[in-house]
C-alpha cells in the first residue's frame, strides 16, 4: 500500500475514500439479507386478506415492534414513512393544523439551523396556511437553548421543532430540557432525529418528545424509508390521505422490504451504538485537532464538545467550499460542503449565516463525517492532502 496524492493505492487499484456518512450510509449486509425475501418471495400487499397479505402484514407488524423497542414506545406510536423529510413534514404540518383546530394556536417555533424539511415546511405553513413562524435564537455554536425556547413560547404556540443534532455542523441540542419547557406550557414538541439516531440514544420517554423523525439511510438502512414516533394522544392531521394504512396517518401501500430493512438497521444501531461511537470518535478528534493546528485561518463549526461523535465541520477563510470539494473528489475523497441537500448556491448556507459567519468565512465550509468503513489509514491520507488543497483553493480564488 502507498500514498499518491489523496489516493490510497493497493496494487494498481485506487481506493476512493468516502468521508460523507452524514449524507448517506451504505446498506449493512445484514440489513440487505433481512430485506431480500420481501421483494420476490413474501411479496404480498399487507392490506390484502389472503395468506400472501397476511405474511406481509406480519412482517410490517414485527418491524413496528422492533422499532418500538428501540424507541421505548408502543408499536402503535410508530408510523412508517418514505423518509426523514416526510416524517418532518407530517409532524410539523399535521401537528400545527391539529393544534390550530383544537385551540386556535397559530405560532410555530423553530430555527434557521433546521433541516429544510422543517424550515421550508414552516415557511409554507406561514405563506399558505396563515401560521406565523418565530425563528429561535441560536448561540455561536448553532445550539438552541431551553432559555431561548422559554423566551419565545406563548399561549398561542402550536408546535416547537428543534433538531436533536445538526446535520451540517454536528451540534447536539438539549432536547430533554427543551421538551420540559414545551410541556410546562402545554405545547407539542417535535425533534428531527434523522442525524442523531446513528450515534445517540433515541429513547422517546427519556427525551420527553411528542414527535420524533427518523430516516433509514443515515444508519446503514435503505434509502426511501423513514419513521415518525407519535406519542399516544398527540393530535395529528394526515398529510397523505387515502387508505387507512399506518393508523390512518399515512395512506399508501406499505413498502414491506424497506420497512423490514429500516427496523433491522435501527435494531443493529441500538445494539452496536457504543462500539460504533468508540470507533469514530478518536478518528474525528484527530481530524479536528490536525486541521485546526495545520491550516491557517480555519475554524471548527458547531459545538466543540456537544457534537456528534463522527462529525467534523470547518470553515476556511477566503475559500470556495464547492471548489475545495471538487479538488478533494479529484484527489479521491468524498466530503460535503455543509448540507448534502444544497444545490450549488453560491451564498453561504443558512446555517453558516445563522451562527454569524461572514461571507468570506461562510462560503468555505467543509463537512467530514466518518462511519464504520473509515480507517486510521484513510484519515491519515485525508489529513496529508487537505492542507495543500485548501491553500490551492485560496490561490485559485485570488486569480
C-alpha positions in Angstrom: 0.0 0.0 0.0 1.3 3.5 -0.8 0.0 7.1 -0.8 -0.2 9.0 -4.0 -1.7 12.4 -3.6 -5.1 11.8 -1.9 -5.4 8.3 -3.2 -4.5 5.1 -1.4 -3.2 2.6 -4.0 -3.4 -1.1 -3.3 -1.5 -2.7 -6.2 -2.8 -0.8 -9.2 -6.3 -0.1 -7.8 -7.2 3.3 -6.5 -9.4 3.1 -3.3 -11.7 6.1 -3.2 -12.2 7.3 0.3 -15.8 8.1 1.5 -16.0 10.7 4.2 -19.6 11.8 3.8 -21.5 9.4 6.0 -23.9 12.1 7.2 -25.2 12.4 3.7 -25.9 8.6 3.5 -24.5 5.3 4.5 -24.1 2.0 2.6 -26.7 -0.6 3.4 -25.4 -3.1 6.0 -25.2 -6.6 4.5 -27.2 -8.0 7.4 -29.9 -5.4 6.6 -29.9 -6.4 3.0 -30.3 -10.1 3.9 -33.3 -9.3 6.0 -34.9 -7.4 3.2 -34.4 -9.7 0.3 -37.2 -12.2 0.9 -39.8 -9.5 0.8 -39.0 -8.4 -2.8 -40.0 -11.7 -4.5 -40.9 -14.4 -2.1 -43.1 -12.8 0.6 -44.3 -10.1 -1.8 -48.0 -9.7 -0.8 -49.8 -6.4 -0.1 -50.2 -6.0 3.7 -53.7 -4.8 3.2 -54.8 -8.0 1.4 -56.9 -10.5 3.4 -55.3 -13.7 1.8 -52.3 -15.6 3.1 -49.8 -13.5 1.0 -51.2 -10.3 2.5 -51.2 -11.8 6.0 -47.5 -12.7 5.7 -46.6 -9.2 4.5 -48.7 -7.7 7.3 -46.9 -9.9 9.9 -43.6 -8.6 8.6 -44.7 -5.0 9.0 -46.1 -5.7 12.5 -42.8 -7.3 13.5 -40.8 -4.4 12.2 -43.0 -2.0 14.0 -42.4 -3.9 17.3 -38.7 -3.8 16.7 -38.7 0.0 16.1 -40.9 0.5 19.1 -38.4 -1.4 21.3 -35.6 0.8 20.0 -37.6 3.9 20.8 -39.0 2.6 24.1 -42.6 3.2 22.9 -45.7 1.3 21.9 -45.9 -0.2 18.4 -49.0 1.9 17.6 -46.9 5.0 18.2 -44.6 4.2 15.2 -45.7 5.5 11.8 -43.7 4.3 8.8 -43.0 6.9 6.1 -40.9 7.2 2.9 -38.0 9.2 4.5 -37.0 11.5 7.3 -38.2 14.6 5.3 -41.7 13.1 5.0 -41.6 12.4 8.8 -40.7 16.0 9.4 -43.5 17.2 7.1 -46.1 15.0 8.7 -45.0 16.0 12.2 -44.9 19.8 11.7 -47.8 20.3 9.3 -50.0 17.6 10.9 -49.5 18.9 14.5 -49.8 22.6 13.6 -53.1 22.1 11.8 -54.5 19.9 14.6 -53.4 22.3 17.3 -55.0 25.3 15.5 -58.2 23.4 15.0 -58.3 22.5 18.7 -57.1 25.7 20.4 -56.6 28.3 17.7 -52.8 28.3 18.2 -51.0 29.8 15.2 -47.4 30.2 16.1 -44.6 27.8 15.1 -41.2 28.0 16.8 -38.2 26.6 15.1 -34.7 27.7 14.0 -32.8 28.6 10.9 -30.4 25.8 11.6 -33.1 23.1 11.0 -33.0 20.8 8.0 -35.0 22.3 5.1 -37.6 19.6 5.7 -38.6 21.5 8.8 -37.7 25.1 8.0 -39.3 25.1 4.5 -42.4 23.4 5.8 -42.7 26.1 8.5 -42.3 28.8 5.8 -45.0 27.1 3.7 -47.3 27.0 6.6 -46.8 30.7 7.1 -47.3 31.6 3.5 -50.2 29.4 2.6 -51.9 28.4 5.8 -51.9 31.5 7.9 -49.5 30.4 10.6 -46.8 32.7 12.0 -43.2 31.5 12.4 -40.8 32.7 15.1 -37.2 31.8 14.5 -35.5 30.7 17.7 -32.2 32.3 18.7 -29.0 30.3 18.2 -25.7 30.7 20.1 -22.5 30.9 18.1 -22.3 27.1 18.0 -25.7 26.7 16.4 -27.3 25.5 19.7 -30.9 26.2 20.7 -31.0 26.7 24.5 -34.1 26.0 26.7 -33.9 29.7 27.7 -34.4 30.7 24.0 -37.5 28.5 23.8 -38.8 29.8 27.1 -38.4 33.4 25.8 -40.3 32.7 22.6 -43.1 30.3 23.6 -46.5 31.6 24.3 -50.1 30.5 24.8 -50.7 30.6 21.0 -47.7 28.4 20.1 -48.9 25.4 18.1 -45.7 23.4 18.0 -42.0 23.7 18.7 -39.5 21.9 16.4 -35.8 21.7 17.3 -33.5 19.1 15.8 -31.7 16.6 18.1 -28.3 17.0 16.2 -27.5 19.3 13.4 -26.6 17.7 10.0 -24.4 20.5 8.9 -22.3 21.4 12.0 -22.9 18.4 14.3 -24.2 20.4 17.3 -26.3 18.3 19.8 -29.2 20.3 21.2 -30.5 19.8 24.8 -33.7 18.1 23.7 -34.8 16.8 27.0 -34.7 20.2 28.7 -36.4 21.9 25.7 -39.2 19.3 25.9 -39.7 20.1 29.6 -40.1 23.8 28.7 -42.7 23.0 26.0 -44.7 20.7 28.2 -44.7 23.2 31.0 -46.6 25.5 28.6 -48.8 22.6 27.2 -47.1 22.9 23.7 -46.2 19.9 21.5 -42.5 19.3 20.8 -41.1 17.7 17.7 -37.4 16.8 17.1 -35.8 15.8 13.9 -33.5 12.9 15.0 -32.5 11.9 11.5 -28.8 12.7 12.0 -28.8 11.8 15.7 -30.1 8.2 15.6 -26.9 6.7 14.2 -25.0 7.6 17.4 -27.2 9.0 20.1 -29.9 7.2 22.2 -33.4 7.7 20.8 -35.4 6.7 23.8 -38.6 8.7 23.4 -39.5 8.5 27.0 -36.2 9.8 28.2 -36.1 12.6 25.6 -39.7 13.5 26.5 -40.7 14.4 22.9 -44.1 14.2 21.4 -42.9 13.6 17.8 -39.6 12.2 16.6 -38.4 11.8 13.0 -36.0 9.1 11.6 -34.6 8.2 8.2 -33.2 4.8 7.5 -30.3 5.6 5.2 -28.5 7.5 7.9 -27.8 4.4 9.9 -27.0 1.7 7.3 -30.6 1.1 6.2 -32.1 1.6 2.8 -33.0 5.0 1.3 -36.7 5.7 0.8 -38.0 4.7 4.2 -38.4 6.6 7.5 -40.5 6.6 10.6 -42.2 9.1 12.8 -42.8 8.5 16.5 -46.1 10.0 17.6 -46.8 10.0 21.3 -50.2 8.4 22.0 -52.9 11.1 22.2 -50.9 13.6 20.1 -53.4 15.2 17.6 -52.2 14.9 14.0 -53.8 15.8 10.7 -52.7 13.3 8.0 -50.7 14.9 5.1 -51.3 12.0 2.8 -54.9 10.7 2.6 -56.3 7.6 1.0 -56.5 4.2 2.7 -56.3 3.5 6.4 -52.7 2.4 6.5 -50.4 3.5 9.4 -53.4 4.0 11.7 -54.9 6.4 9.3 -52.0 8.9 9.5 -50.1 7.9 6.3 -52.1 6.4 3.4 -50.4 4.2 0.8 -49.4 0.6 0.5 -46.5 -0.1 2.9 -43.1 -0.7 1.4 -42.6 -4.0 3.2 -38.9 -4.8 2.3 -37.8 -1.3 3.1 -39.7 -1.3 6.4 -38.1 -4.6 7.3 -34.7 -3.1 6.4 -35.3 0.0 8.4 -36.3 -2.0 11.5 -33.2 -4.2 11.3 -30.9 -1.3 10.7 -32.3 0.5 13.8 -32.0 -2.7 15.9 -28.4 -3.1 14.9 -27.7 0.6 15.6 -29.1 0.4 19.0 -27.3 -2.9 19.8 -23.9 -1.7 18.5 -24.1 2.0 19.3 -21.3 2.1 21.9 -18.9 0.2 19.7 -19.6 2.5 16.7 -19.0 5.6 18.8 -15.8 4.2 20.1 -14.6 3.6 16.5 -15.3 7.0 15.1 -14.7 9.4 17.9 -10.9 9.2 18.1 -10.7 9.5 14.3 -12.9 12.6 14.4 -10.8 14.1 17.2 -7.6 13.6 15.2 -9.1 15.3 12.2 -10.3 18.3 14.2 -7.0 18.7 16.0 -4.9 18.4 12.9 -6.9 20.7 10.8 -7.1 23.5 13.4 -3.3 23.1 14.0 -2.0 22.9 10.5 -4.4 25.0 8.3 -4.2 28.8 8.8 -7.5 30.8 9.1 -9.6 27.7 9.9 -12.4 27.4 12.4 -14.4 24.5 13.8 -18.1 25.0 13.3 -20.6 23.6 15.7 -20.1 22.9 19.4 -16.6 21.8 20.4 -17.9 19.2 22.8 -21.6 18.7 22.4 -21.3 17.3 18.9 -21.9 14.1 17.0 -19.0 11.7 17.5 -18.4 11.1 13.8 -18.8 14.7 12.7 -16.1 17.2 12.0 -17.0 20.5 10.3 -15.0 23.6 9.5 -14.9 26.9 7.7 -11.8 28.2 5.9 -11.4 31.9 5.3 -11.3 33.0 1.6 -12.0 29.5 0.3 -14.6 28.4 -2.2 -16.1 25.4 -0.5 -17.5 23.9 -3.7 -14.1 24.2 -5.4 -12.5 22.6 -2.5 -14.9 19.7 -2.7 -14.1 19.3 -6.4 -10.4 19.2 -5.7 -10.9 16.7 -2.9 -13.1 14.5 -5.2 -10.4 14.5 -7.9 -7.9 13.5 -5.2 -10.1 10.6 -4.2 -12.0 11.9 -1.2 -15.8 12.3 -0.9 -16.8 15.1 1.5 -19.5 17.7 1.8 -19.8 21.4 2.0 -22.4 21.9 4.6 -25.7 20.2 3.9 -25.8 17.4 1.4 -29.1 18.8 0.2 -27.5 22.0 -1.1 -27.7 22.6 -4.8 -24.7 24.7 -5.6 -26.0 28.0 -4.2 -23.0 30.4 -4.2 -24.1 32.1 -1.0 -23.3 30.7 2.5 -25.8 28.2 3.8 -28.5 29.4 6.1 -26.7 27.6 9.0 -23.5 29.5 8.3 -25.3 32.8 8.3 -27.4 31.8 11.4 -24.3 31.3 13.5 -23.0 34.7 12.5 -20.2 33.9 10.0 -19.4 36.5 7.4 -19.4 35.6 3.7 -15.6 35.3 3.5 -15.8 32.6 6.1 -19.2 31.1 5.4 -18.5 30.2 1.8 -15.6 28.0 2.8 -17.4 25.3 4.7 -16.3 21.6 4.8 -18.1 18.7 6.4 -16.2 15.5 7.1 -18.2 12.6 8.5 -17.0 9.2 9.4 -18.5 5.7 9.6 -18.0 2.0 10.0 -15.8 1.8 6.9 -13.4 4.6 8.0 -9.9 3.6 8.9 -7.0 5.4 10.5 -5.1 5.0 7.2 -7.8 6.8 5.4 -7.8 9.6 7.9 -4.1 10.0 7.6 -4.3 10.1 3.8 -7.0 12.8 4.1 -5.0 14.9 6.5 -2.0 14.7 4.2 -3.9 16.1 1.3 -6.3 18.6 2.8 -3.9 21.4 3.8 -2.3 21.8 0.4 -5.7 21.6 -1.3 -7.0 24.4 1.0 -4.0 26.5 0.0 -4.5 25.7 -3.7 -8.2 26.7 -3.4 -7.2 30.1 -1.9 -4.6 30.7 -4.6 -7.2 30.0 -7.3 -9.7 32.3 -5.6 -7.2 35.2 -5.9 -6.8 34.9 -9.7 
